[in-house]
Amino acid sequence: MSQYWKEESGAQTWTTDIVIIGSGAGGAMAAMTLSEAGFDVVVLEQGFHYDYKNAPKTLGETIGTMYEENGFRTTKGEPPIPVAGGKGLGGSTLINSAICFHTPKDTLQRWNELSNGAFANEDAFYQKQDEIWKFMQVRETPDMRLSGNDLAHKRATKKLGWVEGNIHRNTPGCGGCGRCNAICSINGKNSIDRAALPRAAKAGARIYTGTVVQQITEKKVQGYILNRAKKRIGTFTLHAQTLIIAAGSIGTPSLLQASGHNTKNDQIGIGLHIHPVINTWAIVPDPIYRPGSTQGHYSDQFVDDRVLLEANPILAGAFYQAFPAYGLSGKELMLKGAHMASTGALIRDITEGSVGIPNNGSAKISYSLGEADRKALILGIHKGAQLWLEGADAEQIALPIFGSSPCRSMDEVYKAAPTDLSLERMIGYSSHPQASCRIGRALDHNGKLLGYSNIYVMDASSLPSNVGRNPQISIFTTIRILAERFCEQRGKDIIPLFT
Ligand SMILES: Cc1cc2nc3c(=O)[nH]c(=O)nc-3n(C[C@H](O)[C@H](O)[C@H](O)COP(=O)(O)OP(=O)(O)OC[C@H]3O[C@@H](n4cnc5c(N)ncnc54)[C@H](O)[C@@H]3O)c2cc1C
């Protein structure tokens, strides 16, 4: 792929019709739609371009370069939960697991209730989503591409008679290396940097990497320029008629508030959902290891209780931490590498947190799980445990609970994870921050920031609430619709996704 982005240094001044801050799921989709419609577009991305040729080789380096806050971005509240986010052209899609789900019908209805009909034409929404589905080259993971963990997950859910399926993914060239979260090693994933950004650049968009936005006023954006070694090598000032903020559900409200815009709009940063995930790790009797997709199988048996089970990436380090094994017993555990299985229970959270003004580059995320979500997480632990103990006859399982011992039966699980288990003992994780600058609260139906005539938000923050499934397809769809509305209102022709 020829270079479509620019790396600059020194003191830069730029002028454009539209500036888009962030090049992830939302920013890239907006950039392609608007530049193809004829607008002069500049994209400012704090991270860099990565592909299989220049991607970091080690996990530590990957997290230190392509993850927000070096992988340490965490909520403050009970329990503290790490919130992963990607950094680079493509944003979080660069390092996501490529899982694709349609927006559930009840989610879209809820969005319409909460936003007073922002997507009232539900058929049109799903028609657009079908186009996005094809554009992102989404396919069901074939059995031959399921990893050993996926297959064990599938056998276990089938044995238990749970509703299940192979996950759909936007990985048309998947080689089954299971490394999606550290960038696809053969460019087999159709992340948004591949799908949309080259088209945006071809239509004239100027895409700058290493540009960290610090301050935005209504017509001006300012920040500094980094090189790949994270050294400051310049500054920039950009003058634009329209600002589109797409820095993600943590970055967007952080930036707007750090620039003082919360004085005019007190809904910025309010209503954050994060889809907390809780893992259950198992050692199963027979070796199951075989390479395959990062996450290829799910069960939505418990979605009415807001719990979605998905086979999780197998990371040896995670197992080593989950089972209290040291010295010789640690060695024995690692010799069982081929027997390791893992599931994650993703919760469609009712809890709403908030994003405040960052402190020294660290996001301020307040989020304390409410009682209903505490119960949903415990259900997720119980169902993950049942999946492995009863569905796969696991020898032992480890629970995501501080201080708990491995369990060999459901009786032990119910003792280790009683219904009154306190939040502070739960070990959660999140990679789906959403709805922190919502249509229906902070934004109008077009994504325009209330109180302003020319500032828009077009990323996961804009969603009127959470999705309840892995959200990227819902984000692409929503932002394509918002960007098309922007063009229509200005009399511009929209170039179809397929030309
Ligand atoms: C590890 C991981 C796995 C995931 N797996 C899946 C999955 O399998 N399926 C799924 O549907 N979803 C998945 N997600 C979530 C999905 O990728 C995100 O919901 C989606 O990408 C969010 O889109 P966004 O545009 O809001 O933000 P992002 O895609 O995160 O993009 C925001 C961009 O803004 C840039 N930015 C932030 N601040 C600034 C600033 N001040 N100046 C300049 N640039 C800035 C960031 O560097 C980033 O590139 C995963 C996420 C992660 C982190």
The ligand as an ORCA input file, in Angstrom:
! r2SCAN-3c Opt
* xyz 0 1
  C      -8.264     -4.544     22.333
  C      -9.593     -4.199     21.718
  C     -10.359     -5.199     21.130
  C     -11.605     -4.873     20.566
  N     -12.299     -5.854     19.898
  C     -13.434     -5.516     19.239
  C     -14.084     -6.459     18.403
  O     -13.603     -7.567     18.197
  N     -15.241     -6.077     17.799
  C     -15.793     -4.833     17.993
  O     -16.888     -4.587     17.477
  N     -15.168     -3.914     18.751
  C     -13.992     -4.210     19.340
  N     -13.322     -3.258     20.044
  C     -13.925     -1.919     20.149
  C     -13.890     -1.092     18.850
  O     -12.675     -1.261     18.173
  C     -14.139      0.354     19.259
  O     -15.413      0.426     19.866
  C     -14.103      1.351     18.109
  O     -12.915      1.281     17.384
  C     -14.287      2.761     18.697
  O     -14.269      3.692     17.650
  P     -13.975      5.225     17.952
  O     -13.909      5.914     16.639
  O     -14.906      5.717     18.971
  O     -12.541      5.262     18.652
  P     -11.161      4.621     18.253
  O     -11.325      3.587     17.186
  O     -10.524      4.188     19.510
  O     -10.337      5.829     17.597
  C      -9.999      6.996     18.321
  C      -8.728      7.570     17.708
  O      -8.548      8.909     18.192
  C      -7.162      9.133     18.414
  N      -7.013     10.219     19.381
  C      -7.431     10.239     20.680
  N      -7.124     11.406     21.259
  C      -6.494     12.166     20.317
  C      -5.918     13.458     20.320
  N      -5.942     14.233     21.420
  N      -5.319     13.913     19.182
  C      -5.283     13.153     18.054
  N      -5.812     11.893     18.001
  C      -6.418     11.408     19.112
  C      -6.676      7.795     18.960
  O      -5.280      7.668     18.813
  C      -7.463      6.811     18.093
  O      -6.742      6.438     16.943
  C     -12.086     -3.538     20.618
  C     -11.313     -2.543     21.206
  C     -10.064     -2.855     21.739
  C      -9.256     -1.766     22.360
*
